Amino acid sequence: MASATYELIKQAILSRQQVIATYDGHRREMCPHVLGKSKKGDRQALFYQFGGRSSSGLPPCGEWRCIPISGLSNVSVREGEWHTATYSREQTCVMTIEVEVDNF
């Protein structure tokens, strides 16, 4: 299932679509920005979460999340406003990048 999920997120990045998914027991509304592999070789993505819930809470403006693809379930994509913010430091979530949003 992770492979199908990975491909779905890849297409969402290329099309700038929102991803709706469950992670860590919480439904999340996110915009994926970077997809690839971690230092350990696990597939993961850097998302900007703008809606839904999380165990640590979610600021009103949203927050960056580094999420392993294997931890996502109930994944779907939808059209909608693209959410992003300035990433204040060098991105280290995805070390081997397969695809990323233009102008990130």
TIKEMAR-606620 format. One record per atom (N, C-alpha, C, O): residue in one letter; x, y, z. Coordinates in steps of 0.1 Angstrom, whole numbers, plus 5000, padded with zeros to 4 digits. Layout:
BEGIN
AXYZ;...
end
This chain:
BEGIN
M500849885000;M500050005000;M500950135000;M500550234994;A502050125006;A502950245007;A503350294993;A503450414991;S503550194984;S503950234970;S502850314964;S503050414957;A501550274965;A500450344959;A500250484966;A499950584959;T500450484979;T500350614986;T501450704982;T501250824980;Y502650654980;Y503850734976;Y503550794962;Y503750914960;E503050724953;E502650774940;E501550874940;E501650974933;L500550854949;L499550954950;L500051084955;L499651194950;I500951084965;I501551204970;I502451274960;I502451394959;K503151194952;K503951244942;K503151324932;K503551434928;Q502051264928;Q501151334918;Q500551464924;Q500351564918;A500251454937;A499751574944;A500751684944;A500351804943;I502051654946;I503051754945;I503051814931;I503051944930;L503151734921;L503251784907;L502051864903;L502151954895;S500851834909;S499651904906;S499252014916;S498252084915;R500052024927;R499752114938;R498352094943;R497452184944;Q498051964947;Q496851934953;Q496951904968;Q498051874972;Q495951924975;Q495951894989;Q495851744992;Q495251674984;V496451705003;V496351565007;V495651555020;V495951625029;I494651465020;I493951435033;I494351295037;I494251205029;A494751285049;A495151155054;A495051135069;A494951235076;T495151015074;T495250995088;T496650955091;T497250865085;Y497251015102;Y498550985106;Y498550995122;Y498051095127;D499050895128;D499150895143;D497750915149;D497550975159;G496750855142;G495350855147;G494650985145;G493451005150;H495151085138;H494551205135;H494351235120;H495251205112;R493151285117;R492951325103;R493651455101;R493451555108;R494351465090;R495151585087;R494851635073;R494651555063;E494851765071;E494751825058;E496051895055;E496551985063;M496751855044;M498151905042;M498451925027;M497751875018;C499452005025;C499952025012;C501451975012;C502252015019;P501651865003;P502951805003;P503951894995;P503551954984;H505151915000;H506151994993;H507351924988;H507951954978;V507851814996;V509051744992;V508751594995;V508151555005;L509151504986;L508951364987;L510251284983;L510851324973;G510551184991;G511751104988;G512051014999;G511250955005;K513351005003;K513850915013;K514650985024;K515251085022;S514450935036;S515150985048;S516650935048;S517050865039;K517350975057;K518750935059;K518850785060;K519750715055;K517850725066;K517750575068;K517250505056;K517250375056;G516750575046;G516250515034;G514750495034;G514150435025;D514050545044;D512550535045;D511950635036;D512450755035;R510850605030;R510050705022;R509350795031;R508650755040;Q509550925029;Q508851025037;Q508651155029;Q509251175019;A507851235035;A507451365028;A507451475038;A507151465050;L507751595033;L507551715041;L506251785036;L506151815025;F505351795046;F504051855043;F503851985051;F504552005061;Y503052075046;Y502552185053;Y501152155058;Y500252155049;Q500952125071;Q499652095076;Q498852225079;Q499352305087;F497752235073;F496952355075;F495552335081;F494852425085;G495252205083;G493952175089;G493952035095;G494851965093;G492852005102;G492751875108;G493351885122;G493351995129;R493851775127;R494351765141;R495651695142;R496151635132;S496351715153;S497551635156;S497751625171;S497051695178;S498551535175;S498751515189;S499451635196;S499251655208;S500251715188;S500851825194;S500151955192;S500552065196;G498951945186;G498152065183;G498552125170;G499552085164;L497852225165;L498052285152;L497852435154;L496752485157;P498952515152;P498752665152;P497652705142;P497552645132;P497052825144;P495952865134;P496452885120;P495752865111;C497752915118;C498352945105;C498852815099;C499152815087;G498952705106;G499452575101;G500852555106;G501452635113;E501452435102;E502752395106;E503352295097;E502652215091;W504752295096;W505452195088;W505452065095;W505552065108;R505351955088;R505351815093;R506151725084;R506051725072;C507051655090;C507851555084;C507251415087;C507251375099;I506651345077;I505851235080;I506351115071;I506451125059;P506550995078;P506850875070;P505650825062;P504550825067;I505850795050;I504750745041;I504050625047;I502850605046;S504850535053;S504250415058;S503350435070;S502550345073;G503350555076;G502450585087;G501150645083;G500250675091;L500950675070;L499750735065;L498750635061;L499050525055;S497450665064;S496350575059;S495150665055;S495150785057;N494250605048;N493050685043;N493450805035;N492850915037;V494450785026;V494950895019;V494150925006;V493750834999;S493851055005;S493151104993;S493651244989;S494351304997;V493451284977;V493851414973;V492651494968;V491551434965;R492751624968;R491651714964;R492251844959;R493351884963;E491451904951;E491752044946;E491452134958;E490652104967;G492152244958;G491952344969;G493052444970;G494152424963;E492952544978;E493952644980;E495352574984;E495352484992;W496452624978;W497752574982;W498252644994;W498252764994;H498552575004;H499052635017;H500552605018;H501052495015;T501252705022;T502752695024;T503152805034;T502352895038;A504352805038;A504952905046;A506452905044;A507052815038;T507153005049;T508653005048;T509152895057;T508752875068;Y510052825051;Y510752715059;Y512052785065;Y512952815057;S512052795078;S513052885084;S514552825085;S515452895088;R514652705081;R515952645081;R516152545069;R515152525062;E517252485068;E517452395057;E516652275059;E516552215070;Q515952225049;Q515052115050;Q515951985051;Q516751955043;T515751905062;T516451785064;T515551665065;T515951555068;C514251685063;C513251575064;C513551465053;C513551345056;V513751515041;V513951425030;V515351455025;V515751555020;M516251345026;M517651365022;M517851335007;M518651395001;T517151235002;T517151194988;T515851244982;T514851164983;I515851354975;I514551404970;I514251344956;I515051344947;E513051294955;E512551254942;E511751364935;E511951384923;V510951434942;V510151544936;V509851644947;V509651614959;E509851774943;E509551874952;E508751984945;E508851994932;V508052074952;V507252174946;V508252284940;V509252314947;D507952334929;D508752444923;D508652564932;D507652584939;N509752634933;N509852754941;N509652734956;N509152824963;F510052624960;F509952584975;F511152644982;F511252634994;
end
